[in-house]
Amino acid sequence: MLLKYLNLKNAKKFNLTPEYIYILNNVYFITYYIDLYNIGMFVVCYILL
């Protein structure tokens, strides 16, 4: 919810279209989950070794 609010604030500042905000949100969440996955793999390998 906070992320959406920040994006709406930025949209007014930079005059972004809703489609662009939607794409930005998706890119953000995809990179976030990739980071979580990498950290998870690191922890699993660390425990196994």
PyMOL Python script that loads the backbone (N, CA, C, O; Angstrom):
from pymol import cmd

cmd.read_pdbstr("""\
ATOM      1  N   MET A   1       0.836  -1.203   0.000  1.00  0.00           N
ATOM      2  CA  MET A   1       0.000   0.000   0.000  1.00  0.00           C
ATOM      3  C   MET A   1       0.872   1.256   0.000  1.00  0.00           C
ATOM      4  O   MET A   1       0.624   2.199  -0.752  1.00  0.00           O
ATOM      5  N   LEU A   2       1.890   1.252   0.850  1.00  0.00           N
ATOM      6  CA  LEU A   2       2.812   2.388   0.928  1.00  0.00           C
ATOM      7  C   LEU A   2       3.530   2.591  -0.401  1.00  0.00           C
ATOM      8  O   LEU A   2       3.708   3.719  -0.861  1.00  0.00           O
ATOM      9  N   LEU A   3       3.945   1.465  -1.015  1.00  0.00           N
ATOM     10  CA  LEU A   3       4.634   1.537  -2.306  1.00  0.00           C
ATOM     11  C   LEU A   3       3.743   2.183  -3.355  1.00  0.00           C
ATOM     12  O   LEU A   3       4.189   3.031  -4.128  1.00  0.00           O
ATOM     13  N   LYS A   4       2.478   1.773  -3.374  1.00  0.00           N
ATOM     14  CA  LYS A   4       1.529   2.356  -4.335  1.00  0.00           C
ATOM     15  C   LYS A   4       1.361   3.857  -4.084  1.00  0.00           C
ATOM     16  O   LYS A   4       1.301   4.646  -5.027  1.00  0.00           O
ATOM     17  N   TYR A   5       1.284   4.243  -2.816  1.00  0.00           N
ATOM     18  CA  TYR A   5       1.141   5.649  -2.462  1.00  0.00           C
ATOM     19  C   TYR A   5       2.346   6.456  -2.947  1.00  0.00           C
ATOM     20  O   TYR A   5       2.196   7.540  -3.511  1.00  0.00           O
ATOM     21  N   LEU A   6       3.542   5.909  -2.718  1.00  0.00           N
ATOM     22  CA  LEU A   6       4.757   6.598  -3.164  1.00  0.00           C
ATOM     23  C   LEU A   6       4.782   6.729  -4.679  1.00  0.00           C
ATOM     24  O   LEU A   6       5.167   7.766  -5.219  1.00  0.00           O
ATOM     25  N   ASN A   7       4.365   5.657  -5.361  1.00  0.00           N
ATOM     26  CA  ASN A   7       4.344   5.702  -6.825  1.00  0.00           C
ATOM     27  C   ASN A   7       3.345   6.732  -7.338  1.00  0.00           C
ATOM     28  O   ASN A   7       3.602   7.414  -8.330  1.00  0.00           O
ATOM     29  N   LEU A   8       2.202   6.843  -6.658  1.00  0.00           N
ATOM     30  CA  LEU A   8       1.208   7.841  -7.075  1.00  0.00           C
ATOM     31  C   LEU A   8       1.749   9.252  -6.871  1.00  0.00           C
ATOM     32  O   LEU A   8       1.525  10.139  -7.695  1.00  0.00           O
ATOM     33  N   LYS A   9       2.467   9.449  -5.761  1.00  0.00           N
ATOM     34  CA  LYS A   9       3.080  10.761  -5.507  1.00  0.00           C
ATOM     35  C   LYS A   9       4.103  11.083  -6.595  1.00  0.00           C
ATOM     36  O   LYS A   9       4.128  12.187  -7.138  1.00  0.00           O
ATOM     37  N   ASN A  10       4.955  10.084  -6.907  1.00  0.00           N
ATOM     38  CA  ASN A  10       5.971  10.276  -7.950  1.00  0.00           C
ATOM     39  C   ASN A  10       5.337  10.484  -9.314  1.00  0.00           C
ATOM     40  O   ASN A  10       5.855  11.231 -10.144  1.00  0.00           O
ATOM     41  N   ALA A  11       4.204   9.815  -9.542  1.00  0.00           N
ATOM     42  CA  ALA A  11       3.515   9.931 -10.828  1.00  0.00           C
ATOM     43  C   ALA A  11       3.069  11.377 -11.057  1.00  0.00           C
ATOM     44  O   ALA A  11       3.182  11.908 -12.161  1.00  0.00           O
ATOM     45  N   LYS A  12       2.567  11.993 -10.005  1.00  0.00           N
ATOM     46  CA  LYS A  12       2.144  13.397 -10.139  1.00  0.00           C
ATOM     47  C   LYS A  12       3.350  14.289 -10.426  1.00  0.00           C
ATOM     48  O   LYS A  12       3.260  15.244 -11.196  1.00  0.00           O
ATOM     49  N   LYS A  13       4.476  13.964  -9.798  1.00  0.00           N
ATOM     50  CA  LYS A  13       5.676  14.776  -9.976  1.00  0.00           C
ATOM     51  C   LYS A  13       6.248  14.605 -11.384  1.00  0.00           C
ATOM     52  O   LYS A  13       6.616  15.584 -12.033  1.00  0.00           O
ATOM     53  N   PHE A  14       6.321  13.364 -11.849  1.00  0.00           N
ATOM     54  CA  PHE A  14       6.966  13.091 -13.135  1.00  0.00           C
ATOM     55  C   PHE A  14       5.977  12.904 -14.286  1.00  0.00           C
ATOM     56  O   PHE A  14       6.382  12.659 -15.423  1.00  0.00           O
ATOM     57  N   ASN A  15       4.670  13.020 -13.986  1.00  0.00           N
ATOM     58  CA  ASN A  15       3.651  12.896 -15.026  1.00  0.00           C
ATOM     59  C   ASN A  15       3.668  11.513 -15.691  1.00  0.00           C
ATOM     60  O   ASN A  15       3.611  11.406 -16.916  1.00  0.00           O
ATOM     61  N   LEU A  16       3.745  10.465 -14.876  1.00  0.00           N
ATOM     62  CA  LEU A  16       3.792   9.103 -15.408  1.00  0.00           C
ATOM     63  C   LEU A  16       2.384   8.571 -15.658  1.00  0.00           C
ATOM     64  O   LEU A  16       1.426   8.961 -14.990  1.00  0.00           O
ATOM     65  N   THR A  17       2.282   7.675 -16.631  1.00  0.00           N
ATOM     66  CA  THR A  17       0.992   7.039 -16.903  1.00  0.00           C
ATOM     67  C   THR A  17       0.793   5.863 -15.959  1.00  0.00           C
ATOM     68  O   THR A  17       1.775   5.293 -15.482  1.00  0.00           O
ATOM     69  N   PRO A  18      -0.455   5.481 -15.676  1.00  0.00           N
ATOM     70  CA  PRO A  18      -0.718   4.320 -14.795  1.00  0.00           C
ATOM     71  C   PRO A  18      -0.066   3.034 -15.304  1.00  0.00           C
ATOM     72  O   PRO A  18       0.377   2.209 -14.505  1.00  0.00           O
ATOM     73  N   GLU A  19      -0.005   2.859 -16.623  1.00  0.00           N
ATOM     74  CA  GLU A  19       0.621   1.643 -17.172  1.00  0.00           C
ATOM     75  C   GLU A  19       2.096   1.586 -16.781  1.00  0.00           C
ATOM     76  O   GLU A  19       2.614   0.524 -16.435  1.00  0.00           O
ATOM     77  N   TYR A  20       2.748   2.710 -16.837  1.00  0.00           N
ATOM     78  CA  TYR A  20       4.170   2.769 -16.493  1.00  0.00           C
ATOM     79  C   TYR A  20       4.385   2.448 -15.015  1.00  0.00           C
ATOM     80  O   TYR A  20       5.330   1.750 -14.647  1.00  0.00           O
ATOM     81  N   ILE A  21       3.486   2.974 -14.175  1.00  0.00           N
ATOM     82  CA  ILE A  21       3.566   2.682 -12.736  1.00  0.00           C
ATOM     83  C   ILE A  21       3.381   1.183 -12.503  1.00  0.00           C
ATOM     84  O   ILE A  21       4.077   0.581 -11.685  1.00  0.00           O
ATOM     85  N   TYR A  22       2.430   0.587 -13.234  1.00  0.00           N
ATOM     86  CA  TYR A  22       2.160  -0.843 -13.099  1.00  0.00           C
ATOM     87  C   TYR A  22       3.404  -1.658 -13.453  1.00  0.00           C
ATOM     88  O   TYR A  22       3.747  -2.609 -12.750  1.00  0.00           O
ATOM     89  N   ILE A  23       4.074  -1.288 -14.537  1.00  0.00           N
ATOM     90  CA  ILE A  23       5.301  -1.984 -14.951  1.00  0.00           C
ATOM     91  C   ILE A  23       6.389  -1.815 -13.891  1.00  0.00           C
ATOM     92  O   ILE A  23       7.088  -2.770 -13.554  1.00  0.00           O
ATOM     93  N   LEU A  24       6.526  -0.598 -13.371  1.00  0.00           N
ATOM     94  CA  LEU A  24       7.523  -0.349 -12.321  1.00  0.00           C
ATOM     95  C   LEU A  24       7.264  -1.218 -11.100  1.00  0.00           C
ATOM     96  O   LEU A  24       8.191  -1.788 -10.525  1.00  0.00           O
ATOM     97  N   ASN A  25       5.987  -1.316 -10.704  1.00  0.00           N
ATOM     98  CA  ASN A  25       5.628  -2.155  -9.558  1.00  0.00           C
ATOM     99  C   ASN A  25       6.032  -3.603  -9.804  1.00  0.00           C
ATOM    100  O   ASN A  25       6.608  -4.244  -8.925  1.00  0.00           O
ATOM    101  N   ASN A  26       5.734  -4.123 -10.994  1.00  0.00           N
ATOM    102  CA  ASN A  26       6.058  -5.514 -11.312  1.00  0.00           C
ATOM    103  C   ASN A  26       7.558  -5.745 -11.298  1.00  0.00           C
ATOM    104  O   ASN A  26       8.022  -6.752 -10.763  1.00  0.00           O
ATOM    105  N   VAL A  27       8.319  -4.834 -11.876  1.00  0.00           N
ATOM    106  CA  VAL A  27       9.779  -4.974 -11.890  1.00  0.00           C
ATOM    107  C   VAL A  27      10.314  -4.976 -10.466  1.00  0.00           C
ATOM    108  O   VAL A  27      11.202  -5.760 -10.129  1.00  0.00           O
ATOM    109  N   TYR A  28       9.766  -4.090  -9.625  1.00  0.00           N
ATOM    110  CA  TYR A  28      10.205  -4.012  -8.238  1.00  0.00           C
ATOM    111  C   TYR A  28       9.964  -5.330  -7.517  1.00  0.00           C
ATOM    112  O   TYR A  28      10.853  -5.834  -6.830  1.00  0.00           O
ATOM    113  N   PHE A  29       8.758  -5.898  -7.671  1.00  0.00           N
ATOM    114  CA  PHE A  29       8.433  -7.132  -6.953  1.00  0.00           C
ATOM    115  C   PHE A  29       9.247  -8.303  -7.483  1.00  0.00           C
ATOM    116  O   PHE A  29       9.658  -9.163  -6.704  1.00  0.00           O
ATOM    117  N   ILE A  30       9.492  -8.357  -8.804  1.00  0.00           N
ATOM    118  CA  ILE A  30      10.293  -9.444  -9.371  1.00  0.00           C
ATOM    119  C   ILE A  30      11.713  -9.392  -8.818  1.00  0.00           C
ATOM    120  O   ILE A  30      12.250 -10.424  -8.416  1.00  0.00           O
ATOM    121  N   THR A  31      12.333  -8.214  -8.789  1.00  0.00           N
ATOM    122  CA  THR A  31      13.702  -8.103  -8.268  1.00  0.00           C
ATOM    123  C   THR A  31      13.727  -8.430  -6.780  1.00  0.00           C
ATOM    124  O   THR A  31      14.689  -9.016  -6.283  1.00  0.00           O
ATOM    125  N   TYR A  32      12.649  -8.042  -6.060  1.00  0.00           N
ATOM    126  CA  TYR A  32      12.567  -8.314  -4.628  1.00  0.00           C
ATOM    127  C   TYR A  32      12.547  -9.819  -4.382  1.00  0.00           C
ATOM    128  O   TYR A  32      13.244 -10.314  -3.495  1.00  0.00           O
ATOM    129  N   TYR A  33      11.742 -10.556  -5.172  1.00  0.00           N
ATOM    130  CA  TYR A  33      11.654 -12.000  -4.976  1.00  0.00           C
ATOM    131  C   TYR A  33      12.931 -12.704  -5.397  1.00  0.00           C
ATOM    132  O   TYR A  33      13.306 -13.705  -4.786  1.00  0.00           O
ATOM    133  N   ILE A  34      13.611 -12.208  -6.426  1.00  0.00           N
ATOM    134  CA  ILE A  34      14.892 -12.787  -6.831  1.00  0.00           C
ATOM    135  C   ILE A  34      15.904 -12.613  -5.701  1.00  0.00           C
ATOM    136  O   ILE A  34      16.663 -13.534  -5.397  1.00  0.00           O
ATOM    137  N   ASP A  35      15.917 -11.424  -5.073  1.00  0.00           N
ATOM    138  CA  ASP A  35      16.808 -11.189  -3.936  1.00  0.00           C
ATOM    139  C   ASP A  35      16.501 -12.149  -2.797  1.00  0.00           C
ATOM    140  O   ASP A  35      17.416 -12.719  -2.203  1.00  0.00           O
ATOM    141  N   LEU A  36      15.216 -12.333  -2.486  1.00  0.00           N
ATOM    142  CA  LEU A  36      14.827 -13.261  -1.421  1.00  0.00           C
ATOM    143  C   LEU A  36      15.315 -14.668  -1.743  1.00  0.00           C
ATOM    144  O   LEU A  36      15.825 -15.374  -0.873  1.00  0.00           O
ATOM    145  N   TYR A  37      15.152 -15.073  -3.016  1.00  0.00           N
ATOM    146  CA  TYR A  37      15.562 -16.406  -3.444  1.00  0.00           C
ATOM    147  C   TYR A  37      17.069 -16.575  -3.287  1.00  0.00           C
ATOM    148  O   TYR A  37      17.532 -17.603  -2.794  1.00  0.00           O
ATOM    149  N   ASN A  38      17.834 -15.571  -3.703  1.00  0.00           N
ATOM    150  CA  ASN A  38      19.294 -15.646  -3.590  1.00  0.00           C
ATOM    151  C   ASN A  38      19.733 -15.727  -2.141  1.00  0.00           C
ATOM    152  O   ASN A  38      20.628 -16.504  -1.808  1.00  0.00           O
ATOM    153  N   ILE A  39      19.116 -14.938  -1.276  1.00  0.00           N
ATOM    154  CA  ILE A  39      19.459 -14.981   0.155  1.00  0.00           C
ATOM    155  C   ILE A  39      19.103 -16.351   0.730  1.00  0.00           C
ATOM    156  O   ILE A  39      19.862 -16.917   1.517  1.00  0.00           O
ATOM    157  N   GLY A  40      17.942 -16.880   0.333  1.00  0.00           N
ATOM    158  CA  GLY A  40      17.520 -18.197   0.806  1.00  0.00           C
ATOM    159  C   GLY A  40      18.502 -19.278   0.400  1.00  0.00           C
ATOM    160  O   GLY A  40      18.863 -20.131   1.210  1.00  0.00           O
ATOM    161  N   MET A  41      18.939 -19.244  -0.865  1.00  0.00           N
ATOM    162  CA  MET A  41      19.904 -20.238  -1.350  1.00  0.00           C
ATOM    163  C   MET A  41      21.219 -20.114  -0.590  1.00  0.00           C
ATOM    164  O   MET A  41      21.832 -21.124  -0.245  1.00  0.00           O
ATOM    165  N   PHE A  42      21.656 -18.887  -0.327  1.00  0.00           N
ATOM    166  CA  PHE A  42      22.889 -18.650   0.412  1.00  0.00           C
ATOM    167  C   PHE A  42      22.799 -19.253   1.809  1.00  0.00           C
ATOM    168  O   PHE A  42      23.730 -19.915   2.267  1.00  0.00           O
ATOM    169  N   VAL A  43      21.673 -19.022   2.484  1.00  0.00           N
ATOM    170  CA  VAL A  43      21.482 -19.542   3.844  1.00  0.00           C
ATOM    171  C   VAL A  43      21.469 -21.064   3.827  1.00  0.00           C
ATOM    172  O   VAL A  43      22.092 -21.702   4.676  1.00  0.00           O
ATOM    173  N   VAL A  44      20.751 -21.658   2.851  1.00  0.00           N
ATOM    174  CA  VAL A  44      20.677 -23.122   2.750  1.00  0.00           C
ATOM    175  C   VAL A  44      22.064 -23.707   2.526  1.00  0.00           C
ATOM    176  O   VAL A  44      22.440 -24.677   3.184  1.00  0.00           O
ATOM    177  N   CYS A  45      22.827 -23.127   1.603  1.00  0.00           N
ATOM    178  CA  CYS A  45      24.186 -23.626   1.334  1.00  0.00           C
ATOM    179  C   CYS A  45      25.069 -23.473   2.562  1.00  0.00           C
ATOM    180  O   CYS A  45      25.867 -24.356   2.875  1.00  0.00           O
ATOM    181  N   TYR A  46      24.924 -22.349   3.256  1.00  0.00           N
ATOM    182  CA  TYR A  46      25.734 -22.092   4.446  1.00  0.00           C
ATOM    183  C   TYR A  46      25.446 -23.128   5.531  1.00  0.00           C
ATOM    184  O   TYR A  46      26.363 -23.607   6.198  1.00  0.00           O
ATOM    185  N   ILE A  47      24.169 -23.472   5.706  1.00  0.00           N
ATOM    186  CA  ILE A  47      23.788 -24.464   6.718  1.00  0.00           C
ATOM    187  C   ILE A  47      24.304 -25.846   6.321  1.00  0.00           C
ATOM    188  O   ILE A  47      24.812 -26.593   7.157  1.00  0.00           O
ATOM    189  N   LEU A  48      24.168 -26.180   5.023  1.00  0.00           N
ATOM    190  CA  LEU A  48      24.600 -27.502   4.558  1.00  0.00           C
ATOM    191  C   LEU A  48      26.113 -27.659   4.648  1.00  0.00           C
ATOM    192  O   LEU A  48      26.606 -28.746   4.950  1.00  0.00           O
ATOM    193  N   LEU A  49      26.849 -26.593   4.390  1.00  0.00           N
ATOM    194  CA  LEU A  49      28.315 -26.667   4.464  1.00  0.00           C
ATOM    195  C   LEU A  49      28.751 -26.455   5.915  1.00  0.00           C
ATOM    196  O   LEU A  49      29.946 -26.478   6.210  1.00  0.00           O
TER     197      LEU A  49
END
""", "prot")
cmd.dss("prot")
cmd.show_as("cartoon", "prot")
cmd.util.cbc("prot")
cmd.orient("prot")
